[in-house]
Amino acid sequence: MVRAFVAIDLPDAIRDRIRGAQKALLQSDAKVTPVDPKIVHITLNFLGEVEPPRIRRVSEVLGGVTGTPFTLTVRGIQGNPSGRPRVIWCGIEDGGGCAGLHQRIEELLAPLGFPRESRRYVPHATVARVRRFDPSLLAAISPLSSMEFGSCRVDGISLKKSTLTPKGPIYEDIMEVVF
């Protein structure tokens, strides 16, 4: 089985700025586990555990994804849920570009048996997970809530394999689609 998802990669310049915000979060008394900045991304569709022959079919279908390049801005650190966060992420401003891709991918994958997401899709980039909450975390998030991390042009997507390890996930590109 292959644990797979479809994502938009972020450029190194944005990931470097996220690293700085992660350092600020670590100053709180909460136990926060940052995501390795080298792998911070925007998940469009999480596919879960997929059989290898089915991954080949997914790759074929995703090869047909079309889109118009768009610009997105990564802005603001937020916690989810807001009062006692378990996940900390950056917001994405993109004029609906990520949501449009998410919807197109869902439509293409539905005939292959992948269920549509029941929750509203909200594009974001996870930057940390909260292992033990402390109120000081909210004070650390507050000055980061309007911080801009940068903008980039999106002109493609990646199908990725995720291997979970004790030191964190390892992501490998299975395929890339450029539009």
C-alpha positions as CSV (number, residue, x, y, z in Angstrom):
1,M,0.0,0.0,0.0
2,V,1.1,3.5,-0.8
3,R,0.0,6.4,1.5
4,A,-0.6,9.1,-1.1
5,F,-1.8,12.7,-1.5
6,V,-1.9,15.5,-4.1
7,A,-0.2,18.7,-3.2
8,I,1.2,22.1,-4.2
9,D,4.9,22.5,-3.1
10,L,6.0,25.8,-1.7
11,P,9.2,27.6,-2.7
12,D,12.2,27.6,-0.4
13,A,11.9,31.3,0.3
14,I,8.5,30.8,1.9
15,R,9.6,27.7,3.8
16,D,12.5,29.7,5.2
17,R,10.2,32.4,6.6
18,I,7.9,29.7,8.0
19,R,11.0,28.3,9.9
20,G,11.3,31.7,11.7
21,A,7.7,31.5,12.8
22,Q,8.2,28.0,14.0
23,K,11.0,29.2,16.2
24,A,8.7,31.8,17.8
25,L,6.1,29.1,18.5
26,L,8.7,27.0,20.3
27,Q,9.2,29.8,22.7
28,S,5.9,29.1,24.3
29,D,5.5,26.6,27.2
30,A,3.4,24.3,25.0
31,K,4.9,21.2,23.6
32,V,4.9,21.9,19.9
33,T,6.3,19.7,17.2
34,P,7.2,21.7,14.1
35,V,6.9,20.2,10.6
36,D,10.2,20.1,8.8
37,P,10.1,23.3,6.7
38,K,11.6,21.3,3.8
39,I,8.3,19.4,3.5
40,V,5.7,22.1,4.2
41,H,3.1,22.0,1.4
42,I,-0.5,22.6,0.6
43,T,-2.5,19.4,0.5
44,L,-5.2,19.5,-2.2
45,N,-6.5,15.9,-1.8
46,F,-5.5,13.2,0.7
47,L,-6.0,9.8,-0.9
48,G,-5.0,7.6,2.0
49,E,-3.6,4.0,1.6
50,V,-3.8,3.1,-2.0
51,E,-2.8,-0.2,-3.8
52,P,0.1,0.1,-6.2
53,P,-1.9,-0.8,-9.3
54,R,-4.5,1.8,-8.4
55,I,-1.7,4.4,-8.0
56,R,-0.8,3.9,-11.6
57,R,-4.4,4.6,-12.6
58,V,-4.5,7.7,-10.3
59,S,-1.3,8.9,-12.1
60,E,-2.9,8.5,-15.5
61,V,-6.1,10.4,-14.4
62,L,-4.1,13.2,-12.7
63,G,-2.2,13.6,-16.0
64,G,-5.4,15.1,-17.3
65,V,-5.7,17.8,-14.7
66,T,-5.8,21.2,-16.3
67,G,-5.7,24.6,-14.8
68,T,-4.7,28.2,-15.3
69,P,-1.6,29.2,-13.3
70,F,-2.4,31.5,-10.4
71,T,-0.7,33.3,-7.6
72,L,-1.1,32.4,-4.0
73,T,0.0,34.3,-0.8
74,V,0.9,32.5,2.4
75,R,-0.2,34.7,5.2
76,G,-0.9,34.4,8.9
77,I,-0.3,31.7,11.5
78,Q,-3.5,30.2,13.0
79,G,-4.4,27.5,15.4
80,N,-7.1,24.9,14.9
81,P,-9.3,24.8,16.9
82,S,-8.6,28.5,17.7
83,G,-9.1,28.4,21.5
84,R,-7.0,25.3,22.2
85,P,-5.1,24.4,19.0
86,R,-3.9,21.0,18.1
87,V,-2.7,22.0,14.7
88,I,-1.0,25.2,13.7
89,W,-1.0,26.3,10.1
90,C,-0.5,29.2,7.6
91,G,-3.5,30.6,5.8
92,I,-3.5,30.7,2.0
93,E,-5.0,33.6,-0.1
94,D,-5.4,32.5,-3.7
95,G,-8.7,33.8,-5.1
96,G,-10.1,30.3,-5.0
97,G,-7.3,28.7,-7.1
98,C,-6.6,25.8,-4.6
99,A,-10.3,25.1,-4.0
100,G,-10.8,24.9,-7.8
101,L,-8.0,22.4,-8.2
102,H,-9.2,20.4,-5.2
103,Q,-12.7,20.2,-6.8
104,R,-11.3,19.2,-10.3
105,I,-9.2,16.5,-8.7
106,E,-12.1,15.1,-6.7
107,E,-14.2,14.9,-9.9
108,L,-11.5,13.0,-11.7
109,L,-10.8,10.6,-8.9
110,A,-14.5,9.9,-7.9
111,P,-14.9,7.3,-10.7
112,L,-11.9,5.5,-9.3
113,G,-13.7,5.1,-6.0
114,F,-12.1,7.9,-4.0
115,P,-14.9,9.6,-1.9
116,R,-15.5,13.3,-2.0
117,E,-14.5,15.3,1.1
118,S,-17.5,16.0,3.3
119,R,-16.0,19.0,4.9
120,R,-15.4,22.4,3.2
121,Y,-11.9,22.5,1.7
122,V,-9.7,25.2,3.3
123,P,-6.3,25.5,1.8
124,H,-3.5,25.8,4.4
125,A,0.1,24.7,5.1
126,T,0.5,22.8,8.4
127,V,3.6,24.1,10.2
128,A,3.3,22.4,13.6
129,R,1.3,20.0,15.8
130,V,0.6,20.7,19.4
131,R,1.4,17.8,21.7
132,R,0.6,19.6,25.0
133,F,-1.3,22.8,25.0
134,D,-0.3,25.8,27.2
135,P,-2.1,29.2,27.1
136,S,1.3,30.8,26.3
137,L,0.9,29.3,22.8
138,L,-1.9,31.7,22.0
139,A,0.4,34.6,22.9
140,A,3.0,33.2,20.6
141,I,0.5,32.8,17.7
142,S,-1.0,36.3,18.1
143,P,1.9,38.4,16.6
144,L,2.2,35.9,13.8
145,S,-1.5,36.0,12.8
146,S,-1.0,38.7,10.1
147,M,2.6,37.8,9.1
148,E,3.1,37.4,5.3
149,F,5.4,34.6,4.3
150,G,5.4,35.3,0.6
151,S,3.7,34.7,-2.7
152,C,4.4,32.3,-5.5
153,R,3.0,31.2,-8.8
154,V,1.2,27.9,-8.9
155,D,1.5,26.2,-12.3
156,G,1.3,22.5,-11.3
157,I,0.6,19.8,-8.7
158,S,2.4,16.7,-7.4
159,L,1.2,13.3,-6.5
160,K,3.2,12.3,-3.5
161,K,4.0,9.2,-1.5
162,S,4.2,9.6,2.3
163,T,6.2,7.2,4.4
164,L,5.7,7.6,8.1
165,T,8.8,7.2,10.3
166,P,9.6,7.8,14.0
167,K,11.5,10.9,12.9
168,G,8.6,12.3,10.8
169,P,7.2,11.7,7.3
170,I,9.3,11.3,4.2
171,Y,7.6,12.5,1.0
172,E,8.5,11.4,-2.5
173,D,7.1,12.7,-5.7
174,I,5.4,10.0,-7.7
175,M,4.5,12.4,-10.5
176,E,4.2,16.1,-11.3
177,V,1.6,17.8,-13.5
178,V,2.4,21.2,-15.0
179,F,-0.3,23.3,-16.6
